[in-house]
Structure formats: C-alpha cells, structure tokens
Amino acid sequence: MDTILIRVPDGMKNKIAMRARANNRSMSGEVLDILQREMGQARTERIRELEALCEELEQQLASLFAQQSITRDRLESAREELMRRKLVVSIDEPGAPSGDT
C-alpha cells in the first residue's frame, strides 16, 4: 500500500478522529473510506452520465435510420414511377415497337 502525507485545515484532524472513533476505525481507515466512497461516487455519476449520453445517441441514430428508410422508400417509389412513365412514353411514342411482329 502506498503512503501519502497530507496537510489538512485546522480542526479537520479532530473531525476525522471523532468520525473514526464513531465508526470504530483508525484515522487512516476513516480517510481511506471517505476517499474510496467519494471516488466511487464520482465514478458512478460519470457512468450514469455516459449511459444517458449513449441512450441519447441511440435515439438519434434510430431517428436517422428511420429518416434514411423513408428517403430510401421515397427514392424507390420515384424510381418505380419513373420506370412506369418511361414505359408508358415508349409505348405511346409513334414508331415505337408495339410488341406485335
């Protein structure tokens, strides 16, 4: 285990000592518990933020796929309409092959 030496504001050492006694721990154990909980809480909050961001991105992606699908459907309909019109035009054109031989 690593060792660190820290300076604390006046009065904080006594607060840590009282809290350590109340929790049946050494002062080092109490400080370590505080640091672990704080760092774990910050990590948990960051994970929640990232999960929310992922959810938002998934919704945006689903929306983009839906828009792409609509656009693809419109394009296919337009292509089919164009092919139908070309067929109608080529059938109606004078001199166009009639299919009768």
N, C-alpha and C positions, 0 to 999 in steps of 0.2 A: 504494500500500500504506500502511495506517495505521501509526503508530508508537506504541508504549507504553513506558513506563518502569516497571520493577518492582523491588521490593526482595526479595532472597532471603536466607534464613538463612545464617549464617556457614558457610563450607565448600561450599555448594551451587554457587557460581560455579566453584570449582575442579573439582567433579564434572562440571558441564556442559562445561567446557573440555576435560577429559580425554575425555569421551564424544564431543564434537565432533571432536577430533583422531582418535579411533579410527574415526569414520565419515566422515572427510575432508570435514567441513563447518565452516562458521563457527559461532560460538556462537549467533548469531541463527537460522541454519538448523537447528541442533540443537533449540533451544527450539521453533521452529515445527513441526518434525517431531513432537516429543513432543506438542505441543498438538493437532495435526491427528489423530494416531493416537488420542489419548485421547478427543477429541471424536467422532471417527468410531466408536470402540468403544462409547461411551455411546449413540450414535445407533443402532448396530447392535443393542445389547442392548435398547433401547426398542422397536425394530421387532420383535424376537423376542417380547417381552412382548405387544405388540399383536397379533401373529399368533396367539399362543397364546390370547389373550382372544377373538379372532374365531372361532377353532376351537371354543372352549367355547360361545360364544354360538350358533354354527351347530348344535352338538349339542343345545343346549337348545331351539332353535327347531324342529329336526326332531322332538324329543320332543313338543313342544306340538302340532305339526301331526298327529303320529300319534295323540295323545290326542284331538284335535279330530275326526279322522277316525273313531275308534272311537265317540266320542259321537254324531257325525252318523249313523253306521251304526246305532247303538242307537236313536236317535230315529226313523230311518226304519223300522226293524223294528217299533218300538212303534206308529208311525202306521199301518203296514200291518195290524198285529194289531188295532188299534182299528177300522179300517175294516172288516176281516173280521168282527169281533164285532158291529159296528153292522148290517152286512148280515145276519148270522145272526139278530140280535134282531129286526130289522124283518121278516124273512121268517117268524119263529116267532110274532110278535105276532098275537093274534086280531084279525081285521078288517083286517089289513094286506093291501095289494093282492097278489094271488097271481101276477099276471102272466098269468092266464087271463082272457080277456074274452069 
